[in-house]
Amino acid sequence: VLEDAGKILNRDPIVRSASGVPAGTYTLTMTCDGGGKAFFAVSLDGSQLAEAGAACNGSRETARIKVPAAGKVTLSTSSVDAPLLYAYHLAASE
């Protein structure tokens, strides 16, 4: 559904969206590197569904996200510990 990777250079969130996402259960897999922590906020049509974090030590973290209705899903990535590298993948759970 959504995936992104890059570098957070400052405290400004990096936002990505996907329209027409069907209702269901999704798995958010995330990682970051560089010290500190990255935060990943998932919302549906402007209403926050979940927030997850990953310690920036290169390990992979996962979170289950329930999307109650079809709509536009937005994922915002941020950190107060910039600069750091991040990556995430939001996919339908099996």
N, C-alpha and C positions, 0 to 999 in steps of 0.2 A: 504494500500500500504506500509506504513512505520509507525512504532511506536517505541518509546524508552523511557526509564526513567532511572534516575540515579543521580549521583552527579558529578558536575563539580569541580574538585579539584584545577585546575590552569587555565591559560589563553589559553591552547591548545584546539582547537576545537575538538568536538566529531562528527565523520562523519559516517553516515549510508547510504547505497544505496540499490536500488531495480531495477532490470533489467526488460525490457519488459513492462514498464508501458504504458498503452494506452493513447492516446490524450484525453483530456477532462478537466472538471473543478473539482477541488479538494478542500476540506476544511481542513485547518491545524488548529488543536485545540492544544493549548499549555498552560502550566502553569509552574511557578517556585516559590520557596520559599527560603528565606534566606537573603533577602535584596538586593537591586540593581536591575539589569535587565539582562535577558537572550536574546540572539539573535538567530534567526533561519533562515538560508539562504538555499533556495531551488534552485537547478540547474538541467538542463536537458542536458545530454551529455557534461558537462563542461561549459555550458552557463548559467549564473545566470538568474532565472525566477523571484524571489521575495525574499525579506528579511522582516521578521516580528520580533517584539519584545514582550516580556511579562514582566511586572513589577513583581518582586518577592515578592508578598504579598499573594500568594495562590489563587488569582482570575484566572479565565479561560479566555483566549483570543482566538479569531478566526481570520483567514484570508483566503480569497479565492485565490486559485492559479490556473491559466490557463496553462495547459500543451499543447502546440501547435502541438506536434507530438509524436509518440510513441518513447520510448527510455529508457535510464538509468537515473532515478531520484536520486539525492543525496541530503541529508539534513544534514547540518552542524550546530551544536549547540555550542555556545560559550558565554562567559561572562568575563568582566574585574573585576567583583565583586565576584569572586570565594572565598571561596567555597559556593556552593548553590545546591539545589535539582531542577531537571527539569523533565518534562514529555511532550511528544507530540504524536499526532496521525494524520496522513495524510490519508484521505479517499476520495473516489469519492463522489462528491456532488449528491444529488438526484434531 
